[in-house]
Amino acid sequence: MKIGDTVTRMLAAIIPIKLKITSIDDKFIHCGCWKFDIVTGAEVDEELGWGPEGTGSYLKELHRV
């Protein structure tokens, strides 16, 4: 994956949403205002308490079952 690629965010595991990668660092893949754990694909949102341990959305391309 690289900046500019399109990925699929799965919201509540049933709603696909296309997002564009805007940046990548050593911990996260950023798609605009959303960030996802680079290892698991889990959305990370500190305000909602989301992260690799529990999340409401994830990047389909990185999701580990």
CHARMM internal coordinates of N, CA and C (Angstrom, degrees):
IC EDIT
DIST 1 N 1 CA 1.4482
DIST 1 CA 1 C 1.5183
ANGL 1 N 1 CA 1 C 109.32
DIST 1 C 2 N 1.3217
ANGL 1 CA 1 C 2 N 113.31
DIHE 1 N 1 CA 1 C 2 N 147.21
DIST 2 N 2 CA 1.4602
ANGL 1 C 2 N 2 CA 118.12
DIHE 1 CA 1 C 2 N 2 CA 179.49
DIST 2 CA 2 C 1.5296
ANGL 2 N 2 CA 2 C 109.60
DIHE 1 C 2 N 2 CA 2 C -146.86
DIST 2 C 3 N 1.3110
ANGL 2 CA 2 C 3 N 116.02
DIHE 2 N 2 CA 2 C 3 N 166.36
DIST 3 N 3 CA 1.4610
ANGL 2 C 3 N 3 CA 121.35
DIHE 2 CA 2 C 3 N 3 CA 178.09
DIST 3 CA 3 C 1.5209
ANGL 3 N 3 CA 3 C 108.69
DIHE 2 C 3 N 3 CA 3 C -56.84
DIST 3 C 4 N 1.3267
ANGL 3 CA 3 C 4 N 115.34
DIHE 3 N 3 CA 3 C 4 N 134.26
DIST 4 N 4 CA 1.4599
ANGL 3 C 4 N 4 CA 121.86
DIHE 3 CA 3 C 4 N 4 CA -179.60
DIST 4 CA 4 C 1.5174
ANGL 4 N 4 CA 4 C 113.60
DIHE 3 C 4 N 4 CA 4 C 98.13
DIST 4 C 5 N 1.3400
ANGL 4 CA 4 C 5 N 118.05
DIHE 4 N 4 CA 4 C 5 N -18.58
DIST 5 N 5 CA 1.4650
ANGL 4 C 5 N 5 CA 121.01
DIHE 4 CA 4 C 5 N 5 CA 177.40
DIST 5 CA 5 C 1.5172
ANGL 5 N 5 CA 5 C 110.36
DIHE 4 C 5 N 5 CA 5 C -66.44
DIST 5 C 6 N 1.3182
ANGL 5 CA 5 C 6 N 116.12
DIHE 5 N 5 CA 5 C 6 N 151.05
DIST 6 N 6 CA 1.4615
ANGL 5 C 6 N 6 CA 122.51
DIHE 5 CA 5 C 6 N 6 CA 174.52
DIST 6 CA 6 C 1.5183
ANGL 6 N 6 CA 6 C 108.37
DIHE 5 C 6 N 6 CA 6 C -97.50
DIST 6 C 7 N 1.3425
ANGL 6 CA 6 C 7 N 115.88
DIHE 6 N 6 CA 6 C 7 N 133.46
DIST 7 N 7 CA 1.4585
ANGL 6 C 7 N 7 CA 122.56
DIHE 6 CA 6 C 7 N 7 CA 177.85
DIST 7 CA 7 C 1.5206
ANGL 7 N 7 CA 7 C 108.71
DIHE 6 C 7 N 7 CA 7 C -126.04
DIST 7 C 8 N 1.3271
ANGL 7 CA 7 C 8 N 116.14
DIHE 7 N 7 CA 7 C 8 N 166.48
DIST 8 N 8 CA 1.4614
ANGL 7 C 8 N 8 CA 121.01
DIHE 7 CA 7 C 8 N 8 CA 179.79
DIST 8 CA 8 C 1.5130
ANGL 8 N 8 CA 8 C 110.01
DIHE 7 C 8 N 8 CA 8 C -111.19
DIST 8 C 9 N 1.3272
ANGL 8 CA 8 C 9 N 115.20
DIHE 8 N 8 CA 8 C 9 N 119.33
DIST 9 N 9 CA 1.4614
ANGL 8 C 9 N 9 CA 121.78
DIHE 8 CA 8 C 9 N 9 CA 174.27
DIST 9 CA 9 C 1.5244
ANGL 9 N 9 CA 9 C 106.68
DIHE 8 C 9 N 9 CA 9 C -90.63
DIST 9 C 10 N 1.3205
ANGL 9 CA 9 C 10 N 117.04
DIHE 9 N 9 CA 9 C 10 N 125.27
DIST 10 N 10 CA 1.4581
ANGL 9 C 10 N 10 CA 121.27
DIHE 9 CA 9 C 10 N 10 CA 176.62
DIST 10 CA 10 C 1.5250
ANGL 10 N 10 CA 10 C 107.88
DIHE 9 C 10 N 10 CA 10 C -98.18
DIST 10 C 11 N 1.3197
ANGL 10 CA 10 C 11 N 116.62
DIHE 10 N 10 CA 10 C 11 N 109.13
DIST 11 N 11 CA 1.4501
ANGL 10 C 11 N 11 CA 122.71
DIHE 10 CA 10 C 11 N 11 CA 179.31
DIST 11 CA 11 C 1.5246
ANGL 11 N 11 CA 11 C 108.36
DIHE 10 C 11 N 11 CA 11 C -89.58
DIST 11 C 12 N 1.3191
ANGL 11 CA 11 C 12 N 116.51
DIHE 11 N 11 CA 11 C 12 N 125.59
DIST 12 N 12 CA 1.4656
ANGL 11 C 12 N 12 CA 122.74
DIHE 11 CA 11 C 12 N 12 CA -177.87
DIST 12 CA 12 C 1.5328
ANGL 12 N 12 CA 12 C 111.37
DIHE 11 C 12 N 12 CA 12 C 55.90
DIST 12 C 13 N 1.3240
ANGL 12 CA 12 C 13 N 116.41
DIHE 12 N 12 CA 12 C 13 N 25.82
DIST 13 N 13 CA 1.4697
ANGL 12 C 13 N 13 CA 124.46
DIHE 12 CA 12 C 13 N 13 CA 177.41
DIST 13 CA 13 C 1.5297
ANGL 13 N 13 CA 13 C 114.39
DIHE 12 C 13 N 13 CA 13 C 64.57
DIST 13 C 14 N 1.3477
ANGL 13 CA 13 C 14 N 118.00
DIHE 13 N 13 CA 13 C 14 N 6.23
DIST 14 N 14 CA 1.4681
ANGL 13 C 14 N 14 CA 119.18
DIHE 13 CA 13 C 14 N 14 CA -178.31
DIST 14 CA 14 C 1.5291
ANGL 14 N 14 CA 14 C 114.50
DIHE 13 C 14 N 14 CA 14 C -132.87
DIST 14 C 15 N 1.3259
ANGL 14 CA 14 C 15 N 118.04
DIHE 14 N 14 CA 14 C 15 N -14.97
DIST 15 N 15 CA 1.4615
ANGL 14 C 15 N 15 CA 120.75
DIHE 14 CA 14 C 15 N 15 CA -176.18
DIST 15 CA 15 C 1.5229
ANGL 15 N 15 CA 15 C 109.38
DIHE 14 C 15 N 15 CA 15 C -111.26
DIST 15 C 16 N 1.3428
ANGL 15 CA 15 C 16 N 117.54
DIHE 15 N 15 CA 15 C 16 N 107.65
DIST 16 N 16 CA 1.4574
ANGL 15 C 16 N 16 CA 119.63
DIHE 15 CA 15 C 16 N 16 CA 179.16
DIST 16 CA 16 C 1.5312
ANGL 16 N 16 CA 16 C 111.48
DIHE 15 C 16 N 16 CA 16 C -80.55
DIST 16 C 17 N 1.3282
ANGL 16 CA 16 C 17 N 115.91
DIHE 16 N 16 CA 16 C 17 N 134.73
DIST 17 N 17 CA 1.4615
ANGL 16 C 17 N 17 CA 122.10
DIHE 16 CA 16 C 17 N 17 CA 179.00
DIST 17 CA 17 C 1.5259
ANGL 17 N 17 CA 17 C 107.38
DIHE 16 C 17 N 17 CA 17 C -132.56
DIST 17 C 18 N 1.3175
ANGL 17 CA 17 C 18 N 117.22
DIHE 17 N 17 CA 17 C 18 N 122.99
DIST 18 N 18 CA 1.4631
ANGL 17 C 18 N 18 CA 121.57
DIHE 17 CA 17 C 18 N 18 CA 178.92
DIST 18 CA 18 C 1.5215
ANGL 18 N 18 CA 18 C 109.41
DIHE 17 C 18 N 18 CA 18 C -79.52
DIST 18 C 19 N 1.3445
ANGL 18 CA 18 C 19 N 115.81
DIHE 18 N 18 CA 18 C 19 N 131.56
DIST 19 N 19 CA 1.4587
ANGL 18 C 19 N 19 CA 122.96
DIHE 18 CA 18 C 19 N 19 CA 178.02
DIST 19 CA 19 C 1.5164
ANGL 19 N 19 CA 19 C 108.97
DIHE 18 C 19 N 19 CA 19 C -131.82
DIST 19 C 20 N 1.3259
ANGL 19 CA 19 C 20 N 115.97
DIHE 19 N 19 CA 19 C 20 N 154.72
DIST 20 N 20 CA 1.4528
ANGL 19 C 20 N 20 CA 121.48
DIHE 19 CA 19 C 20 N 20 CA 176.74
DIST 20 CA 20 C 1.5267
ANGL 20 N 20 CA 20 C 108.88
DIHE 19 C 20 N 20 CA 20 C -105.44
DIST 20 C 21 N 1.3374
ANGL 20 CA 20 C 21 N 117.01
DIHE 20 N 20 CA 20 C 21 N 135.05
DIST 21 N 21 CA 1.4595
ANGL 20 C 21 N 21 CA 121.52
DIHE 20 CA 20 C 21 N 21 CA 177.59
DIST 21 CA 21 C 1.5270
ANGL 21 N 21 CA 21 C 108.47
DIHE 20 C 21 N 21 CA 21 C -71.55
DIST 21 C 22 N 1.3478
ANGL 21 CA 21 C 22 N 115.38
DIHE 21 N 21 CA 21 C 22 N 125.10
DIST 22 N 22 CA 1.4669
ANGL 21 C 22 N 22 CA 120.23
DIHE 21 CA 21 C 22 N 22 CA -179.35
DIST 22 CA 22 C 1.5245
ANGL 22 N 22 CA 22 C 112.56
DIHE 21 C 22 N 22 CA 22 C -104.30
DIST 22 C 23 N 1.3428
ANGL 22 CA 22 C 23 N 117.29
DIHE 22 N 22 CA 22 C 23 N -24.59
DIST 23 N 23 CA 1.4622
ANGL 22 C 23 N 23 CA 120.68
DIHE 22 CA 22 C 23 N 23 CA 174.37
DIST 23 CA 23 C 1.5238
ANGL 23 N 23 CA 23 C 109.04
DIHE 22 C 23 N 23 CA 23 C -164.77
DIST 23 C 24 N 1.3252
ANGL 23 CA 23 C 24 N 114.48
DIHE 23 N 23 CA 23 C 24 N 160.11
DIST 24 N 24 CA 1.4643
ANGL 23 C 24 N 24 CA 121.89
DIHE 23 CA 23 C 24 N 24 CA 177.89
DIST 24 CA 24 C 1.5236
ANGL 24 N 24 CA 24 C 107.06
DIHE 23 C 24 N 24 CA 24 C -138.66
DIST 24 C 25 N 1.3498
ANGL 24 CA 24 C 25 N 115.85
DIHE 24 N 24 CA 24 C 25 N 133.39
DIST 25 N 25 CA 1.4604
ANGL 24 C 25 N 25 CA 119.32
DIHE 24 CA 24 C 25 N 25 CA 173.71
DIST 25 CA 25 C 1.5248
ANGL 25 N 25 CA 25 C 108.76
DIHE 24 C 25 N 25 CA 25 C -126.77
DIST 25 C 26 N 1.3127
ANGL 25 CA 25 C 26 N 118.59
DIHE 25 N 25 CA 25 C 26 N -166.57
DIST 26 N 26 CA 1.4613
ANGL 25 C 26 N 26 CA 120.38
DIHE 25 CA 25 C 26 N 26 CA -174.71
DIST 26 CA 26 C 1.5235
ANGL 26 N 26 CA 26 C 113.86
DIHE 25 C 26 N 26 CA 26 C -71.71
DIST 26 C 27 N 1.3464
ANGL 26 CA 26 C 27 N 118.59
DIHE 26 N 26 CA 26 C 27 N -15.41
DIST 27 N 27 CA 1.4666
ANGL 26 C 27 N 27 CA 121.79
DIHE 26 CA 26 C 27 N 27 CA -178.88
DIST 27 CA 27 C 1.5185
ANGL 27 N 27 CA 27 C 114.22
DIHE 26 C 27 N 27 CA 27 C -117.67
DIST 27 C 28 N 1.3401
ANGL 27 CA 27 C 28 N 116.94
DIHE 27 N 27 CA 27 C 28 N -28.32
DIST 28 N 28 CA 1.4581
ANGL 27 C 28 N 28 CA 119.39
DIHE 27 CA 27 C 28 N 28 CA -169.72
DIST 28 CA 28 C 1.5254
ANGL 28 N 28 CA 28 C 113.77
DIHE 27 C 28 N 28 CA 28 C -134.69
DIST 28 C 29 N 1.3218
ANGL 28 CA 28 C 29 N 113.78
DIHE 28 N 28 CA 28 C 29 N 151.91
DIST 29 N 29 CA 1.4615
ANGL 28 C 29 N 29 CA 122.64
DIHE 28 CA 28 C 29 N 29 CA 166.24
DIST 29 CA 29 C 1.5232
ANGL 29 N 29 CA 29 C 104.89
DIHE 28 C 29 N 29 CA 29 C -103.97
DIST 29 C 30 N 1.3207
ANGL 29 CA 29 C 30 N 117.15
DIHE 29 N 29 CA 29 C 30 N 123.73
DIST 30 N 30 CA 1.4664
ANGL 29 C 30 N 30 CA 122.05
DIHE 29 CA 29 C 30 N 30 CA -178.47
DIST 30 CA 30 C 1.5220
ANGL 30 N 30 CA 30 C 109.58
DIHE 29 C 30 N 30 CA 30 C -104.02
DIST 30 C 31 N 1.3188
ANGL 30 CA 30 C 31 N 114.29
DIHE 30 N 30 CA 30 C 31 N 132.98
DIST 31 N 31 CA 1.4698
ANGL 30 C 31 N 31 CA 122.01
DIHE 30 CA 30 C 31 N 31 CA 175.90
DIST 31 CA 31 C 1.5195
ANGL 31 N 31 CA 31 C 106.02
DIHE 30 C 31 N 31 CA 31 C -127.41
DIST 31 C 32 N 1.3285
ANGL 31 CA 31 C 32 N 116.26
DIHE 31 N 31 CA 31 C 32 N 88.63
DIST 32 N 32 CA 1.4602
ANGL 31 C 32 N 32 CA 119.80
DIHE 31 CA 31 C 32 N 32 CA -173.96
DIST 32 CA 32 C 1.5164
ANGL 32 N 32 CA 32 C 109.31
DIHE 31 C 32 N 32 CA 32 C 63.06
DIST 32 C 33 N 1.3362
ANGL 32 CA 32 C 33 N 117.05
DIHE 32 N 32 CA 32 C 33 N -125.12
DIST 33 N 33 CA 1.4645
ANGL 32 C 33 N 33 CA 120.95
DIHE 32 CA 32 C 33 N 33 CA -177.68
DIST 33 CA 33 C 1.5293
ANGL 33 N 33 CA 33 C 113.29
DIHE 32 C 33 N 33 CA 33 C -84.58
DIST 33 C 34 N 1.3274
ANGL 33 CA 33 C 34 N 117.88
DIHE 33 N 33 CA 33 C 34 N -3.50
DIST 34 N 34 CA 1.4601
ANGL 33 C 34 N 34 CA 121.23
DIHE 33 CA 33 C 34 N 34 CA 179.13
DIST 34 CA 34 C 1.5188
ANGL 34 N 34 CA 34 C 110.29
DIHE 33 C 34 N 34 CA 34 C -96.47
DIST 34 C 35 N 1.3586
ANGL 34 CA 34 C 35 N 115.86
DIHE 34 N 34 CA 34 C 35 N 146.89
DIST 35 N 35 CA 1.4605
ANGL 34 C 35 N 35 CA 119.12
DIHE 34 CA 34 C 35 N 35 CA 174.12
DIST 35 CA 35 C 1.5265
ANGL 35 N 35 CA 35 C 108.89
DIHE 34 C 35 N 35 CA 35 C -132.66
DIST 35 C 36 N 1.3244
ANGL 35 CA 35 C 36 N 113.70
DIHE 35 N 35 CA 35 C 36 N 145.98
DIST 36 N 36 CA 1.4547
ANGL 35 C 36 N 36 CA 121.31
DIHE 35 CA 35 C 36 N 36 CA -175.12
DIST 36 CA 36 C 1.5218
ANGL 36 N 36 CA 36 C 109.53
DIHE 35 C 36 N 36 CA 36 C -130.60
DIST 36 C 37 N 1.3333
ANGL 36 CA 36 C 37 N 116.07
DIHE 36 N 36 CA 36 C 37 N 140.48
DIST 37 N 37 CA 1.4528
ANGL 36 C 37 N 37 CA 121.65
DIHE 36 CA 36 C 37 N 37 CA 177.54
DIST 37 CA 37 C 1.5248
ANGL 37 N 37 CA 37 C 109.50
DIHE 36 C 37 N 37 CA 37 C -59.15
DIST 37 C 38 N 1.3254
ANGL 37 CA 37 C 38 N 117.10
DIHE 37 N 37 CA 37 C 38 N 129.72
DIST 38 N 38 CA 1.4603
ANGL 37 C 38 N 38 CA 121.36
DIHE 37 CA 37 C 38 N 38 CA -174.39
DIST 38 CA 38 C 1.5357
ANGL 38 N 38 CA 38 C 112.61
DIHE 37 C 38 N 38 CA 38 C -68.74
DIST 38 C 39 N 1.3303
ANGL 38 CA 38 C 39 N 117.80
DIHE 38 N 38 CA 38 C 39 N -23.15
DIST 39 N 39 CA 1.4648
ANGL 38 C 39 N 39 CA 121.25
DIHE 38 CA 38 C 39 N 39 CA -178.95
DIST 39 CA 39 C 1.5284
ANGL 39 N 39 CA 39 C 112.07
DIHE 38 C 39 N 39 CA 39 C -88.73
DIST 39 C 40 N 1.3458
ANGL 39 CA 39 C 40 N 117.23
DIHE 39 N 39 CA 39 C 40 N -48.04
DIST 40 N 40 CA 1.4644
ANGL 39 C 40 N 40 CA 120.89
DIHE 39 CA 39 C 40 N 40 CA -173.39
DIST 40 CA 40 C 1.5230
ANGL 40 N 40 CA 40 C 114.18
DIHE 39 C 40 N 40 CA 40 C -98.74
DIST 40 C 41 N 1.3339
ANGL 40 CA 40 C 41 N 117.08
DIHE 40 N 40 CA 40 C 41 N -22.44
DIST 41 N 41 CA 1.4600
ANGL 40 C 41 N 41 CA 120.67
DIHE 40 CA 40 C 41 N 41 CA -175.44
DIST 41 CA 41 C 1.5156
ANGL 41 N 41 CA 41 C 113.62
DIHE 40 C 41 N 41 CA 41 C 85.69
DIST 41 C 42 N 1.3373
ANGL 41 CA 41 C 42 N 117.90
DIHE 41 N 41 CA 41 C 42 N -0.81
DIST 42 N 42 CA 1.4614
ANGL 41 C 42 N 42 CA 121.91
DIHE 41 CA 41 C 42 N 42 CA -179.42
DIST 42 CA 42 C 1.5226
ANGL 42 N 42 CA 42 C 110.66
DIHE 41 C 42 N 42 CA 42 C -67.81
DIST 42 C 43 N 1.3470
ANGL 42 CA 42 C 43 N 115.94
DIHE 42 N 42 CA 42 C 43 N 138.09
DIST 43 N 43 CA 1.4587
ANGL 42 C 43 N 43 CA 118.90
DIHE 42 CA 42 C 43 N 43 CA 174.24
DIST 43 CA 43 C 1.5180
ANGL 43 N 43 CA 43 C 109.12
DIHE 42 C 43 N 43 CA 43 C -67.39
DIST 43 C 44 N 1.3234
ANGL 43 CA 43 C 44 N 116.29
DIHE 43 N 43 CA 43 C 44 N 138.35
DIST 44 N 44 CA 1.4576
ANGL 43 C 44 N 44 CA 122.48
DIHE 43 CA 43 C 44 N 44 CA 177.78
DIST 44 CA 44 C 1.5241
ANGL 44 N 44 CA 44 C 107.21
DIHE 43 C 44 N 44 CA 44 C -111.97
DIST 44 C 45 N 1.3297
ANGL 44 CA 44 C 45 N 115.98
DIHE 44 N 44 CA 44 C 45 N 120.68
DIST 45 N 45 CA 1.4675
ANGL 44 C 45 N 45 CA 122.44
DIHE 44 CA 44 C 45 N 45 CA 178.59
DIST 45 CA 45 C 1.5225
ANGL 45 N 45 CA 45 C 106.83
DIHE 44 C 45 N 45 CA 45 C -142.68
DIST 45 C 46 N 1.3138
ANGL 45 CA 45 C 46 N 116.00
DIHE 45 N 45 CA 45 C 46 N 103.21
DIST 46 N 46 CA 1.4544
ANGL 45 C 46 N 46 CA 121.06
DIHE 45 CA 45 C 46 N 46 CA -176.76
DIST 46 CA 46 C 1.5284
ANGL 46 N 46 CA 46 C 112.52
DIHE 45 C 46 N 46 CA 46 C -61.03
DIST 46 C 47 N 1.3225
ANGL 46 CA 46 C 47 N 117.91
DIHE 46 N 46 CA 46 C 47 N -36.46
DIST 47 N 47 CA 1.4595
ANGL 46 C 47 N 47 CA 121.10
DIHE 46 CA 46 C 47 N 47 CA -179.40
DIST 47 CA 47 C 1.5275
ANGL 47 N 47 CA 47 C 112.02
DIHE 46 C 47 N 47 CA 47 C -65.15
DIST 47 C 48 N 1.3339
ANGL 47 CA 47 C 48 N 117.09
DIHE 47 N 47 CA 47 C 48 N -34.21
DIST 48 N 48 CA 1.4629
ANGL 47 C 48 N 48 CA 121.26
DIHE 47 CA 47 C 48 N 48 CA 179.34
DIST 48 CA 48 C 1.5245
ANGL 48 N 48 CA 48 C 112.51
DIHE 47 C 48 N 48 CA 48 C -92.27
DIST 48 C 49 N 1.3298
ANGL 48 CA 48 C 49 N 116.64
DIHE 48 N 48 CA 48 C 49 N -7.89
DIST 49 N 49 CA 1.4510
ANGL 48 C 49 N 49 CA 120.41
DIHE 48 CA 48 C 49 N 49 CA -177.26
DIST 49 CA 49 C 1.5242
ANGL 49 N 49 CA 49 C 113.00
DIHE 48 C 49 N 49 CA 49 C 76.07
DIST 49 C 50 N 1.3339
ANGL 49 CA 49 C 50 N 116.95
DIHE 49 N 49 CA 49 C 50 N 22.55
DIST 50 N 50 CA 1.4695
ANGL 49 C 50 N 50 CA 121.71
DIHE 49 CA 49 C 50 N 50 CA -179.34
DIST 50 CA 50 C 1.5146
ANGL 50 N 50 CA 50 C 110.51
DIHE 49 C 50 N 50 CA 50 C -88.90
DIST 50 C 51 N 1.3172
ANGL 50 CA 50 C 51 N 115.06
DIHE 50 N 50 CA 50 C 51 N 145.20
DIST 51 N 51 CA 1.4517
ANGL 50 C 51 N 51 CA 122.50
DIHE 50 CA 50 C 51 N 51 CA 176.18
DIST 51 CA 51 C 1.5170
ANGL 51 N 51 CA 51 C 109.34
DIHE 50 C 51 N 51 CA 51 C -175.36
DIST 51 C 52 N 1.3197
ANGL 51 CA 51 C 52 N 117.95
DIHE 51 N 51 CA 51 C 52 N -168.36
DIST 52 N 52 CA 1.4588
ANGL 51 C 52 N 52 CA 120.69
DIHE 51 CA 51 C 52 N 52 CA -178.33
DIST 52 CA 52 C 1.5336
ANGL 52 N 52 CA 52 C 113.92
DIHE 51 C 52 N 52 CA 52 C -57.98
DIST 52 C 53 N 1.3310
ANGL 52 CA 52 C 53 N 117.58
DIHE 52 N 52 CA 52 C 53 N -26.95
DIST 53 N 53 CA 1.4674
ANGL 52 C 53 N 53 CA 121.06
DIHE 52 CA 52 C 53 N 53 CA -179.64
DIST 53 CA 53 C 1.5251
ANGL 53 N 53 CA 53 C 112.70
DIHE 52 C 53 N 53 CA 53 C -76.87
DIST 53 C 54 N 1.3189
ANGL 53 CA 53 C 54 N 117.46
DIHE 53 N 53 CA 53 C 54 N -21.98
DIST 54 N 54 CA 1.4597
ANGL 53 C 54 N 54 CA 122.19
DIHE 53 CA 53 C 54 N 54 CA -179.50
DIST 54 CA 54 C 1.5130
ANGL 54 N 54 CA 54 C 109.96
DIHE 53 C 54 N 54 CA 54 C -176.05
DIST 54 C 55 N 1.3213
ANGL 54 CA 54 C 55 N 116.08
DIHE 54 N 54 CA 54 C 55 N 126.86
DIST 55 N 55 CA 1.4619
ANGL 54 C 55 N 55 CA 120.26
DIHE 54 CA 54 C 55 N 55 CA -175.40
DIST 55 CA 55 C 1.5172
ANGL 55 N 55 CA 55 C 110.72
DIHE 54 C 55 N 55 CA 55 C -149.17
DIST 55 C 56 N 1.3165
ANGL 55 CA 55 C 56 N 115.66
DIHE 55 N 55 CA 55 C 56 N 164.83
DIST 56 N 56 CA 1.4611
ANGL 55 C 56 N 56 CA 121.05
DIHE 55 CA 55 C 56 N 56 CA 178.27
DIST 56 CA 56 C 1.5090
ANGL 56 N 56 CA 56 C 112.81
DIHE 55 C 56 N 56 CA 56 C -104.14
DIST 56 C 57 N 1.3405
ANGL 56 CA 56 C 57 N 116.81
DIHE 56 N 56 CA 56 C 57 N -4.93
DIST 57 N 57 CA 1.4576
ANGL 56 C 57 N 57 CA 119.54
DIHE 56 CA 56 C 57 N 57 CA 176.23
DIST 57 CA 57 C 1.5254
ANGL 57 N 57 CA 57 C 109.47
DIHE 56 C 57 N 57 CA 57 C -155.01
DIST 57 C 58 N 1.3116
ANGL 57 CA 57 C 58 N 115.32
DIHE 57 N 57 CA 57 C 58 N 162.10
DIST 58 N 58 CA 1.4608
ANGL 57 C 58 N 58 CA 120.39
DIHE 57 CA 57 C 58 N 58 CA -178.46
DIST 58 CA 58 C 1.5192
ANGL 58 N 58 CA 58 C 109.35
DIHE 57 C 58 N 58 CA 58 C -155.78
DIST 58 C 59 N 1.3060
ANGL 58 CA 58 C 59 N 115.57
DIHE 58 N 58 CA 58 C 59 N 161.80
DIST 59 N 59 CA 1.4542
ANGL 58 C 59 N 59 CA 120.88
DIHE 58 CA 58 C 59 N 59 CA 174.02
DIST 59 CA 59 C 1.5214
ANGL 59 N 59 CA 59 C 108.44
DIHE 58 C 59 N 59 CA 59 C -82.97
DIST 59 C 60 N 1.3060
ANGL 59 CA 59 C 60 N 115.86
DIHE 59 N 59 CA 59 C 60 N 120.96
DIST 60 N 60 CA 1.4607
ANGL 59 C 60 N 60 CA 121.46
DIHE 59 CA 59 C 60 N 60 CA -177.33
DIST 60 CA 60 C 1.5302
ANGL 60 N 60 CA 60 C 111.45
DIHE 59 C 60 N 60 CA 60 C -57.36
DIST 60 C 61 N 1.3069
ANGL 60 CA 60 C 61 N 117.50
DIHE 60 N 60 CA 60 C 61 N -36.78
DIST 61 N 61 CA 1.4699
ANGL 60 C 61 N 61 CA 122.37
DIHE 60 CA 60 C 61 N 61 CA -176.50
DIST 61 CA 61 C 1.5358
ANGL 61 N 61 CA 61 C 112.40
DIHE 60 C 61 N 61 CA 61 C -66.35
DIST 61 C 62 N 1.3353
ANGL 61 CA 61 C 62 N 118.05
DIHE 61 N 61 CA 61 C 62 N -22.89
DIST 62 N 62 CA 1.4674
ANGL 61 C 62 N 62 CA 121.32
DIHE 61 CA 61 C 62 N 62 CA -177.19
DIST 62 CA 62 C 1.5205
ANGL 62 N 62 CA 62 C 113.50
DIHE 61 C 62 N 62 CA 62 C -112.92
DIST 62 C 63 N 1.3224
ANGL 62 CA 62 C 63 N 117.44
DIHE 62 N 62 CA 62 C 63 N -5.53
DIST 63 N 63 CA 1.4692
ANGL 62 C 63 N 63 CA 120.82
DIHE 62 CA 62 C 63 N 63 CA -173.51
DIST 63 CA 63 C 1.5291
ANGL 63 N 63 CA 63 C 111.38
DIHE 62 C 63 N 63 CA 63 C -60.64
DIST 63 C 64 N 1.3178
ANGL 63 CA 63 C 64 N 115.50
DIHE 63 N 63 CA 63 C 64 N 130.16
DIST 64 N 64 CA 1.4641
ANGL 63 C 64 N 64 CA 122.21
DIHE 63 CA 63 C 64 N 64 CA 177.21
DIST 64 CA 64 C 1.5195
ANGL 64 N 64 CA 64 C 108.37
DIHE 63 C 64 N 64 CA 64 C -106.22
DIST 64 C 65 N 1.3013
ANGL 64 CA 64 C 65 N 117.52
DIHE 64 N 64 CA 64 C 65 N 120.75
DIST 65 N 65 CA 1.4698
ANGL 64 C 65 N 65 CA 121.82
DIHE 64 CA 64 C 65 N 65 CA -179.20
DIST 65 CA 65 C 1.5127
ANGL 65 N 65 CA 65 C 109.60
DIHE 64 C 65 N 65 CA 65 C -82.11
END
COOR INIT
IC SEED 1 N 1 CA 1 C
IC BUILD
